[in-house]
Amino acid sequence: MNFTKKVLYSSIISGVVLITSMVVPIIPCNVSASVPNSIPQWSFCNTNPDAATSITYIKKYLGYVTSMRNTYFLILLITFLVAMIFFHYTIKNKQD
């Protein structure tokens, strides 16, 4: 498998994961109340922008960011890199 196919397949996989994360709660998030000294709890959240606004609790997606735009970028970047590394070590190049 040549480099362009690896990039194409990795891009498709990362796009599918991003769209899936908007429907299915597959992204780990740290949820805490909007009061001082609240105890955060880990759970899985979806990244649907319509359901993301709330003033009663704070969600830190991936345990790191609260911004939806940054979360989308991190999801795309992480899944792209994981797929590229997977293809690099599992798929052998044909020497024709």
C-alpha positions in Angstrom: 0.0 0.0 0.0 1.6 3.3 -1.1 1.7 6.5 1.0 -1.2 8.2 -0.8 -3.6 5.3 -0.1 -2.5 5.3 3.6 -3.3 9.0 3.8 -6.6 8.6 2.0 -7.7 5.7 4.2 -6.6 7.4 7.4 -8.5 10.5 6.4 -11.6 8.5 5.8 -11.3 6.7 9.1 -10.8 9.9 11.0 -13.8 11.5 9.3 -16.0 8.5 10.1 -14.9 8.6 13.8 -15.6 12.4 14.0 -19.1 11.9 12.5 -19.8 8.9 14.7 -18.7 10.8 17.8 -21.5 13.3 17.1 -24.1 10.6 17.4 -22.7 7.9 19.7 -21.0 8.8 23.1 -17.5 7.4 22.4 -15.3 10.4 23.5 -14.0 10.3 27.1 -14.9 13.4 29.0 -14.5 14.8 32.5 -17.8 16.1 33.8 -18.0 18.4 36.9 -20.5 20.7 38.3 -20.2 24.5 37.8 -19.4 25.1 41.4 -16.1 25.5 43.1 -14.4 22.3 44.5 -16.7 19.9 42.6 -15.5 16.4 42.1 -15.1 15.5 38.4 -16.3 12.2 37.1 -15.2 10.4 33.9 -17.8 9.3 31.4 -18.3 9.0 27.7 -19.8 12.0 25.9 -20.9 12.7 22.3 -19.7 15.9 20.5 -23.1 17.0 19.3 -22.9 20.8 19.2 -26.7 21.2 19.9 -26.5 19.2 23.2 -23.2 20.7 24.4 -24.3 23.9 25.9 -25.1 23.8 29.6 -24.5 26.1 32.5 -25.0 23.6 35.2 -21.9 21.5 34.5 -18.5 21.7 32.7 -17.4 19.1 30.2 -13.7 18.7 29.4 -13.5 16.5 26.3 -10.6 14.1 26.3 -9.9 15.4 29.8 -8.2 18.4 28.3 -10.3 20.9 26.3 -13.8 22.5 26.8 -13.9 24.0 23.3 -15.9 22.0 20.7 -13.7 23.2 17.9 -10.5 22.1 19.6 -12.1 18.8 20.4 -13.0 18.2 16.7 -9.4 19.0 15.7 -7.9 16.7 18.4 -10.3 13.8 17.3 -9.3 14.2 13.7 -5.6 14.4 14.5 -5.4 11.5 17.0 -7.4 9.1 14.8 -5.5 10.1 11.7 -2.2 9.4 13.5 -3.3 6.1 15.0 -4.6 4.9 11.6 -1.3 6.0 9.9 0.8 4.2 12.5 -1.5 1.1 12.2 -1.2 1.0 8.4 2.6 1.6 8.6 3.2 -1.4 10.8 0.6 -3.8 9.5 0.4 -3.3 5.7 3.4 -4.3 3.7 4.4 -2.4 0.6 4.4 -4.2 -2.7 7.6 -3.9 -4.7 6.4 -4.2 -8.3 
